[in-house]
Each structure stands twice: as C-alpha cells, then as structure tokens.
Amino acid sequence: MAVVFISPRQRQKMFITGITLAVGLFCIIIATIVFFSKPKAVSSELVFNKPKISVNFEVFNSDQFKGLVPFEEMQIQFSYKATKDNEKKDGYISATSIEDARKMLEELGYEIEQIEESEIGRPNPFESYAVTTADQLKALLEGSRGETVQQGTTPMVEQQ
C-alpha cells in the first residue's frame, strides 16, 4: 500500500485553486481577444443615407386649408344657485369661463346668488349610483334579519 503525504483538505484546496486559475485564465484570454481586436470596416450599404425632404408651404394658401374650422374652447361645468321670479333654482351650466356662465344666466333672467366650478367625478367611484336613504337602509336591514330568523339556522354536527 502506498503512503500518501497530502491530506484530503489540502487536496481540496489545490483542486479549488486549480479550477479558479483555469476560469481566470479563460476570462483573461477572452478579454484580450475582445478588447484588443480591431473593428471591421462598415460596408457602405449599412451607412444611413439621410433623405432629402422638401416641405410644400403652398398648402397654407389652398382653399381646403382656409376652410378649416378652429376647435372650440373646452367648456367647464359650473354649479349655480339663483332666483328667477322669486323662485330659488340650482343647477349646472357649461361655459368657457365663469364670466361667460354668469352672463348666460343673467341673459336668461336669473339673479345669481352663487356660482362656482363644479367638481367632476365622485369621491368614491366604486359607490353605487342607487341612492339609499337612512330609512330605506334600516328597513332593508330589518327585513334581512327577519328572513334569517324565519329560515332558522341549523347547528353544524361534527362527524367523528
């Protein structure tokens, strides 16, 4: 039987050192190939040729362009409280500005008490559109309790 003078731990260190040196040498060879290689010449087919563009400004003088209608200004919704013929009314009106809305209401014969830009949307978009009063909600809850009492509940029986 042969006598071995190298311990298993030292053999493991030598193996890991050898693998690390081999991987490091491989990375150094690849890096030298990549970094020290000269770039290849680009063929003229791959070079971007900028096209020559000419803009025809005579379009602005055409009848079609002159016949275009400009966009209207975006209208804003305003809420108002006003009186007309000693009767209080409130509602909404759409106009481009608060001055235009005030002018439109005055032309319709309203005496404006309050006018302000209305908030668009709802605080909670997931809330139902159905409006339920407190009395209706109370009746609904009492009705659902009555049904559960009438139906009764059966206790669960544990199986053994």
C-alpha positions in Angstrom: 0.0 0.0 0.0 1.3 3.5 -0.9 1.8 6.1 1.7 0.1 9.4 0.9 1.6 12.5 2.5 -1.1 15.0 1.2 -4.1 15.5 3.5 -7.7 15.5 1.9 -8.2 19.2 3.0 -5.0 20.2 1.1 -6.1 18.2 -1.9 -9.4 20.1 -1.9 -7.6 23.5 -1.7 -5.4 22.5 -4.6 -8.5 21.5 -6.7 -10.4 24.7 -6.0 -7.2 26.8 -6.7 -6.7 24.9 -10.0 -10.3 25.5 -11.1 -10.1 29.2 -10.1 -6.9 29.7 -12.1 -8.4 27.9 -15.1 -11.5 30.1 -15.1 -9.5 33.3 -14.5 -7.1 32.4 -17.4 -10.1 31.7 -19.6 -11.6 35.1 -18.8 -8.3 36.9 -19.4 -7.9 35.3 -22.8 -11.5 36.3 -23.8 -10.9 39.8 -22.5 -7.7 40.3 -24.6 -9.5 39.0 -27.7 -12.4 41.4 -27.2 -10.6 44.5 -26.1 -7.6 44.3 -28.4 -9.3 43.3 -31.6 -9.6 46.0 -34.3 -13.1 46.9 -35.6 -14.1 45.7 -39.0 -14.8 48.3 -41.8 -18.5 49.0 -42.2 -19.8 48.5 -45.7 -21.4 51.5 -47.5 -24.7 49.6 -47.7 -25.2 49.8 -43.9 -24.5 53.5 -43.6 -27.6 55.7 -43.1 -28.3 58.0 -46.0 -30.3 61.0 -44.9 -33.2 61.5 -47.3 -33.7 65.0 -48.8 -37.0 66.4 -47.6 -38.8 69.4 -49.1 -41.8 71.0 -47.4 -44.5 72.4 -49.6 -45.7 75.6 -47.8 -48.2 76.4 -50.6 -50.7 74.2 -48.7 -51.4 77.1 -46.4 -52.7 79.1 -49.3 -55.2 76.4 -50.5 -59.0 76.7 -50.2 -59.2 73.5 -48.1 -56.8 74.9 -45.5 -58.6 78.2 -45.4 -61.9 76.4 -44.9 -60.8 74.6 -41.8 -62.8 75.5 -38.7 -60.8 76.0 -35.5 -61.5 74.0 -32.4 -63.9 75.4 -29.8 -62.6 76.2 -26.4 -63.2 73.5 -23.9 -66.3 74.2 -21.8 -66.2 73.9 -18.0 -69.2 72.9 -15.9 -70.3 75.4 -13.3 -72.9 74.8 -10.5 -75.1 77.8 -9.6 -77.8 78.9 -7.2 -80.0 81.6 -8.4 -83.5 83.0 -8.2 -85.9 83.6 -11.0 -89.4 85.0 -10.4 -88.9 84.7 -6.6 -88.2 81.0 -7.0 -84.9 79.5 -6.0 -83.3 77.3 -8.5 -80.0 75.5 -8.7 -78.3 73.6 -11.4 -75.4 73.3 -13.8 -74.3 75.3 -16.8 -71.4 74.8 -19.2 -69.3 77.7 -20.4 -65.7 78.5 -21.3 -65.3 80.8 -18.2 -67.1 81.9 -15.1 -67.8 85.3 -16.6 -69.5 83.6 -19.6 -71.6 81.4 -17.4 -72.6 84.4 -15.3 -73.5 86.4 -18.5 -75.6 83.4 -19.8 -77.6 83.1 -16.6 -78.2 86.8 -16.5 -79.5 86.8 -20.1 -81.9 84.0 -19.1 -83.3 86.3 -16.3 -81.6 84.7 -13.3 -80.4 86.6 -10.3 -77.2 84.8 -9.3 -76.6 84.1 -5.6 -73.7 81.7 -6.0 -71.7 80.3 -9.0 -68.6 78.1 -8.8 -66.8 75.5 -10.9 -68.3 72.1 -10.2 -66.1 69.1 -9.3 -66.1 66.4 -11.8 -66.4 62.8 -10.7 -67.3 61.2 -7.4 -65.2 60.9 -4.2 -65.7 57.1 -4.3 -66.0 55.8 -7.9 -67.0 52.3 -6.6 -70.0 53.5 -4.7 -73.4 52.5 -6.2 -75.4 55.1 -8.1 -78.5 54.0 -6.3 -79.3 56.5 -3.5 -80.5 54.8 -0.3 -81.9 56.9 2.5 -81.3 56.0 6.1 -84.9 54.8 6.5 -84.7 52.6 3.4 -81.4 51.1 4.7 -82.9 50.5 8.1 -86.0 48.8 6.6 -83.6 46.7 4.4 -81.6 45.6 7.4 -84.6 44.7 9.4 -86.1 42.8 6.5 -83.0 40.7 6.1 -82.8 40.0 9.8 -86.4 38.8 9.7 -85.7 36.4 6.9 -82.8 34.8 8.8 -85.0 34.3 11.8 -87.8 32.8 9.7 -85.4 30.5 7.9 -83.6 29.5 11.1 -80.1 28.2 11.4 -79.2 24.6 11.8 -76.2 23.9 14.0 -73.3 22.0 12.4 -72.9 18.5 13.6 -69.3 17.3 13.9 -68.6 13.9 12.4 -66.5 11.5 14.4 
